[in-house]
Amino acid sequence: MPVIHIAAAQCPSIAGDIERNIQLHLQMVEAAVEQGIELLVFPELSLTGYEPAFAERCKLQPTDGRLAPFRQLANRHQITLVVGAPIDTGESRPALGSIIFSPYGVSTYYKQHLHPGEEQFFQPGQASRPIKVKDLPVALAICADSSHPEHAQAAADAHAHIYATSMMVSIEGFNNDSQQLQQYASQHQITVLMANHCAPTGGWKPAGRSTIWSPEGNVLCSADITEPALVIARQRALEWQGSVHTVILRSPDN
């Protein structure tokens, strides 16, 4: 029977400041390791903030030396980390993606369905198969991906155990997006995780309220609007249990 501990990392991002955002991320990872988390998912473009206009100057390659601590922690603690960034693919525009650091190595996921306006700064990605966490398939999504029912259907068709979404959801858009994610959970009998920003970014005021839904569509746990937190779900046998762990972040070095 499955035994897995997952978490959404609800955290703030500093606009365009990769080095300081890495410091904030590492504090969240430290807290996740203390909680025994095995999959930790950050919000959309978490390493730069949701700042599409910064994509070209902030684009990263997964091998960037600044990201070495993520690789080391993933291997040392057997944890899979999903962090958001504009990713340099060698094309004219970067991909809006997630970099996945796992005990098995480093991989990427590219957002397939861009939000209107994002095409000025990013190129869309192609369909990809779920990643594996403790031999369980986990399907990834980035924000507008999850507004397309066929994306969630593809995750279900691939027998994904978890549908993990990295989001930038505003207060105004939260009810609609959360209801759709809840529907996916019950429709496809899949655990759904949403990791959202909790501080203003890119001119938007995010809703926070990162949430995990059970395969029955029930809310397992949900954070509040502004607090940095780990939204945690632990599965043992067929039962999920949720909790929220507030994280007190230290100010990153200037």
N, C-alpha and C positions, 0 to 999 in steps of 0.2 A: 504494500500500500504506500502511496506517496507520503513523504515527509519533507516539507519544504517551508522555508520562512522567507517571505518577500516583503518589500517595503517601497513606498513612494517617498522620494526625498523632496519635500516641499521646502524650497529655499529661495532666497533672493539672489539676484545677479547684478553685478556692476557693469554698466554699459561699456562694452568694448574692452574691458580690462581682464584679459585672459589670466594673467598671473595671479591677481587677487581673487578672481573667481575660482581658480584651482585651489587656493588656500581655503576658501569657504567649502568647496566640495569635499576636500580632504577631512574637514571637521565633521561633515555629515557622514562620510565613510567610517571615520573613527567611531562615531556613535552607533552606526549600523553594525559594525564588527562586535561592539560590546553587547548588542542585542541578538547576536547570532544570526544575522540576516545573510541569506545566500543569493538574493537578487535584489539589487538596489537600482531604481529607475529615477532619473532626474528629469526636470521639465524640458520643454523644447528650447533649443539654443541656450542651454544653461551656462555654457562656458563663456558666452559673449553677451548674454541678455538677448531678448527678442528684439534685435536691431538689424533688420534686413539690409539697411543701407551700409552697415559695417561689414557685410559678408566678404567682400573682396579683400579688404585689408586685414581681416581677422581670420581668414580661412586657414585651416589646419590640416596637416597630414597625420594619420594615426600614429606614425612613427616619430612625431615631434618629441624632442627630448624633454620638453616641459611636462609631458604626459607620463613620463616614466614612473612617477609614484603610483599612478593608477594600475599600471602593469604589475608593479611589485606587490601592491596590496592585494590585487586579485589572486595572484599566485600564492602569496603567503597565507591568506585567510580563506582561500577557496570560496571567493565571492565573485559574482558577476556584476559589473558596474556598467550602466547604460547612461552615457553623458551626451549632451546635445552640443552641436557645433556646426558651423559652415565647414564643409570638408572639401579640400582641394582634390579634384579628380583628374586634373590636367586639361579639363575642358575650359571653354570661355567663361563659364560661370560655375561657382562651386555648387555642390549638392547641399541641401538642407538636411542634415543627417544626425545620426547617433553613432558614437564610437563605443563599441562594446569591448570591455576588458574582462576576460574570463580566465579561469585556471587553464583553459585550453589554448589561449592566445588572444589576438586582437582581430576584430572584424568590424564591419560597418553595416548600417541600415540607412537607406536614403528615402526621404519622404516622397511618396508617389503622387499624391494629389496636393498640389500647391494651392494655397489660399489666393484669391484674386489679389494681384499686385506683387506677389512674391516672385512671379516669373521674370520680373525685371532684374532680380538679383540671384536667382537660383535656377538650376535645371532640375527637372523632376527625375526621380529614380524609377527603377523597374521593380516588378514583383520579386519577392525573395522568400525563402523558406524560413520557418521558425528557427530560432537558436535553441540550444539545449542547455538547461540548467538542471544538474543532478539527473541527467538522462530524461528530463521532462521537456517537451516542446513548448517554447514560449514565443508567441507571435508579437512582433513589435509594431507600433504605429506612432506617427507623429501628427498630432493635432488634426488637421483637415482630412487626413487619411480616414479617421474614424467617423467622419460625416458621410462616408460612402459605404452603404450596407454591403456592397460586394467585397470590400476589404475585410470586414469582419467575417463574412461568409467564407472567404478564402482561408482565414485562420481556422475556422471550424472544420473546413474540408481537409486541412492539413493535420487535424486532430490535436490542435494546440491545447495545452492544459491551462494556459494563462494568456490573456490578451492585454499587453502592457502598453499604455499610451503615454507619451511625453507631450504635454500640452502647454499652450498659453491661452487660457480661457478667461475672458473678461467677466466682470460681474454681470453685465447685460446678457452674455451668451451662456452663462453657466447652466441655467435651468434646462435649456434645450439640449445642450451637449451632454449633461449628466443623465437626462432621461433617455437619450439615445444609447449611451453606454450601459445603463441599467437594462435596457431592452435587449441589448446584445447578450448580456450575461444570462438572462432567463431564456432567451430564444435558442441560444447555442449551448446552454449548460456549460458555461465557461467562466472562470474567475477573471474579472476585469479590474485592472489597476489604472488609475489616473494620477499622474504626477503633474502638479501645476505650480506656477510661480506664485509668490506671496508678497511681492513688492512691485511698485510701478516699473514698467520696462517698455521701451519703444513707444512711449506716448500712451500706453494702455494701463489701466488699473486692473490687474488680475483678480480673479475671485478667490484665489487660494482654494480651500476646501478640497484638497486632494482626498481621493476616496478609493476604497476597494469594495467591490461587490462580489457576493458569493455566486456560485452557478445557479442559484435559485432567484437571483436578482435582488437579494437583500443587501443592505448596506452593512458591511462588516465593521468599518471604521471610517471616520472622516475628520480631517483637521478643521480648524477654524480659518478665518480669512487671512490673518496677517502673521501668524506665528511660524517660524521655521520649525519643522517637525518631521519625524518619521511616522508615516502611516503604515502600520504593520499588520500583516495577516500571516498566521501560522497554520499550516495544514498538517494534521496527524490523522492517518487513516483517511476517512472520508469527511472529517469534520474540520471546518475552518473557524478560527478564533481571531478577532481583530482587536487592535489597541492603537493608541496614539502616544508617541513619545516626543515631548517637546525638547528641542535642541537649543541650547544657549550658545550662540555663535560669538566667537571672539572677533574683533575687528581685524581684518587682514592687514599685513604690513603695507605701508605705502611704497 
